[in-house]
Amino acid sequence: MTKEEAILEMRFCGVNESNIDIIIEKCKQKNILPQYLDNELEKLRYERFFHFEYDDNIDDGYQTPSHNKKHSLSD
């Protein structure tokens, strides 16, 4: 994901411009990856909205936090 794509998506979802700057600056150090963007959004009390880009990718080493997953007793 490019920096410009991430910025446009966050603007579209209503993230404050100053928070976008903070998130992009932090993520530039780690690369602009959806996981990092979502982690930083959550720290600033925004919802994760990049998760659809990595939830289906098991090989990326990232796991969705358990509070977002539903478990049944049969699992």
C-alpha positions as CSV (number, residue, x, y, z in Angstrom):
1,M,0.0,0.0,0.0
2,T,1.3,3.4,-0.9
3,K,1.4,6.3,1.5
4,E,-1.1,8.2,-0.7
5,E,-3.5,5.3,-0.7
6,A,-3.4,5.0,3.1
7,I,-4.0,8.8,3.5
8,L,-7.0,8.8,1.1
9,E,-8.5,5.8,2.9
10,M,-8.1,7.4,6.3
11,R,-9.6,10.7,5.1
12,F,-12.5,8.8,3.5
13,C,-13.2,7.1,6.9
14,G,-13.1,10.3,8.8
15,V,-9.7,10.2,10.5
16,N,-8.6,13.6,11.7
17,E,-5.8,15.1,9.6
18,S,-3.4,15.6,12.5
19,N,-4.0,11.9,13.5
20,I,-3.3,10.9,9.9
21,D,0.0,12.7,10.0
22,I,0.9,10.9,13.3
23,I,-0.1,7.5,11.9
24,I,1.8,7.9,8.7
25,E,4.9,9.1,10.4
26,K,4.9,6.1,12.8
27,C,4.2,3.6,10.0
28,K,6.8,5.0,7.6
29,Q,9.4,3.6,10.1
30,K,7.9,0.1,9.7
31,N,6.6,0.4,6.1
32,I,3.0,1.4,5.2
33,L,1.3,-2.0,5.9
34,P,-2.3,-2.4,6.7
35,Q,-1.5,-4.2,10.0
36,Y,0.6,-1.3,11.2
37,L,-2.0,1.3,10.1
38,D,-4.8,-0.6,12.0
39,N,-2.6,-0.9,15.1
40,E,-2.0,2.8,15.1
41,L,-5.6,3.6,14.4
42,E,-6.7,1.5,17.3
43,K,-4.2,3.3,19.6
44,L,-5.9,6.6,18.7
45,R,-9.4,5.0,19.4
46,Y,-10.4,4.6,15.8
47,E,-11.8,1.4,14.4
48,R,-9.6,-0.9,12.3
49,F,-10.6,-0.5,8.7
50,F,-7.7,-2.0,6.8
51,H,-8.2,-5.5,8.3
52,F,-9.9,-6.8,5.1
53,E,-6.5,-6.6,3.4
54,Y,-4.8,-9.0,5.8
55,D,-7.4,-11.1,7.6
56,D,-7.5,-13.6,4.7
57,N,-3.7,-13.8,4.6
58,I,-2.6,-16.5,7.1
59,D,1.1,-16.4,6.0
60,D,1.8,-12.8,7.0
61,G,2.3,-13.7,10.7
62,Y,-0.3,-11.3,12.0
63,Q,-3.2,-12.6,14.0
64,T,-6.4,-10.6,14.6
65,P,-6.8,-9.9,18.3
66,S,-8.9,-12.5,20.1
67,H,-11.6,-10.0,21.1
68,N,-12.5,-9.6,17.4
69,K,-12.9,-13.3,16.9
70,K,-15.9,-15.4,18.0
71,H,-15.2,-18.8,19.4
72,S,-17.6,-21.6,20.0
73,L,-17.3,-24.3,22.6
74,S,-16.7,-26.8,19.9
75,D,-13.5,-25.1,18.7
